[in-house]
């Protein structure tokens, strides 16, 4: 069985036998491998390709590994692009020099492949952790900081204007509702981040059982009525009562529906209409969330389900977003063996949909 790709590696070595041997063995381990015969070819490849790690021979004609290291580090940090240097000399001077110039680690020739493989895996894991940290800091500094500021501001106003024992006016009651909604936004952003990382790590399982998409859709529509009314948006369901149950994880499909319905309200203008429908199509139950907003550009349609996609439309009520919601939806539906997509409507707005095949059991 062919192993899934674990990362993209660049092997730089002027010895053809070494290059070919490492390339074959690393490919068998599931890595995507690109080879370079010398430093100049390697530098050209680094400019035009994205690599997860470089295995770099130190002693090469033309431009040596020692000369390449500081050039690469002008663009990529040690965390962004790990470099393992390979040297025929097991001398501390060469090792120290390479590490000072920006190498992450080293192996000596002849290369002990199990040792090399272990070091590659370690540095790729460290790189993934660094990227995870950067993503969390970005979310904390932007997607969570903004709604938290508005929550605190509103809470201070209510605290100052509504002393204990006094009657609360409608104005301040509505302000409490605003605080709740913004808090729920922050909660969803955190859940999105944790869910996406769990799926990236293959740690999400499904509790599969006979499930009614109509029942889930009705609950999701009902749960979003207050949100829709706060923006003067009409939200209702048109459910085909003849659609059968599907074998699915109801909680995960509810999460997908919530994201789609929440987006329909989030990006629609005052006075808009959003409809949730179920229909049968070619042996699958299809759920559609149709809005009457501005629709999507061609670029939006192309990358709607990509990680951290920022589409051209902006939330009409100043809401925040993790940029992960639709990417999570796609992974959830993929786990169910279903399909997911989006298209613009013929008149106005867009329709997000997913389909789940009807169980044959």
PEQUIPE-V124738 format. One record per run of one state. SS is the DSSP state (~ for helix, > for strand, _ for the rest). FROM is the first residue (numbers start at 0). TO is the last residue. If there is no record, write none. Layout:
ss=SS from=FROM to=TO
ss=SS from=FROM to=TO
This chain:
ss=_ from=0 to=6
ss=> from=7 to=11
ss=_ from=12 to=14
ss=~ from=15 to=27
ss=_ from=28 to=30
ss=> from=31 to=35
ss=_ from=36 to=37
ss=~ from=38 to=47
ss=_ from=48 to=51
ss=> from=52 to=56
ss=_ from=57 to=63
ss=~ from=64 to=72
ss=_ from=73 to=80
ss=> from=81 to=86
ss=_ from=87 to=90
ss=~ from=91 to=100
ss=_ from=101 to=103
ss=> from=104 to=107
ss=_ from=108 to=111
ss=~ from=112 to=142
ss=_ from=143 to=143
ss=~ from=144 to=160
ss=_ from=161 to=168
ss=~ from=169 to=199
ss=_ from=200 to=207
ss=> from=208 to=210
ss=_ from=211 to=211
ss=~ from=212 to=222
ss=_ from=223 to=223
ss=~ from=224 to=229
ss=_ from=230 to=232
ss=> from=233 to=238
ss=_ from=239 to=244
ss=> from=245 to=247
ss=_ from=248 to=248
ss=~ from=249 to=265
ss=_ from=266 to=271
ss=> from=272 to=280
ss=_ from=281 to=282
ss=> from=283 to=290
ss=_ from=291 to=296
ss=~ from=297 to=302
ss=_ from=303 to=323
ss=~ from=324 to=334
ss=_ from=335 to=337
ss=> from=338 to=343
ss=_ from=344 to=348
ss=> from=349 to=356
ss=_ from=357 to=360
